[in-house]
Every structure is written in C-alpha cells, then in structure tokens.
Amino acid sequence: MIGAVLRMSISLISASAGLPFFTGTFLVNMAGAFAAGFFLYRIIENRKRGKDFLITGLLGSFTTFSMLSYEQYMLLTIGDYVMFIVYIAINLLSGLILAALGWQIAGGRTK
C-alpha cells in the first residue's frame, strides 16, 4: 500500500505541474529500477530477508508495468508514433541503466 500511495502522489504532482501524462509513470519506474538494483544487491550481499516486502511489495506497488502499457496504448491511439517509440526505448534503456547503477552504488560489481 505504501508504494501505491507514493506512486499516486508522484503522478498527481507531475499532473498538477502540467507535465505530459506519462511523466509520473516514467519517474516512478526509473526510481523503482534504481532502488531494485540497489536493494537487491544489499539483500543478496548481506543474506538478509526483506526481498518480499521491499522488492515485491513496496517497489512492486510503486512501479507499474500496467500503467506503462496503458500509456503506450494511448500514444498509439492518438497517433503519436514517434513518441510511442521514443517512450518505450527510453523506459527500457533507462530502467536497465538505473538498475545497474543502483547495483553498483550499493557495492556490486559487474563482470
């Protein structure tokens, strides 16, 4: 529930700031990707519990694939094909980069 409330708050703030309708989803998904990389490394490295609560629960309700899919569909229905491609590419690439960055900042190294 905490993640969902945070997610809705960010969406409302971005909408009230007059940003494009997909900005809130992008922001929470990027923050979630970074946090997942960071916290997964910490949990694995320290052999601690908390993955289910933190990753599946908190970040799972904070980030949202369903809303990303809906926003992609909306871009297609309004005929903004360029933004559709740009938005999906930015989400995928940025999410991967931020997850890796979170992992590395937490202390993990990549091969």
Secondary structure, DSSP 8 states (H G I E B T S, - for coil): -HHHHHHHHHHHHHHHTT--TTHHHHHHHHHHHHHHHHHHHHHHHTT-S-HIIIIIIIIHHHS-HHHHHHHHHHHHHTT-HHHHHHHHHHHHHHHHHHHHHHHHHTT----
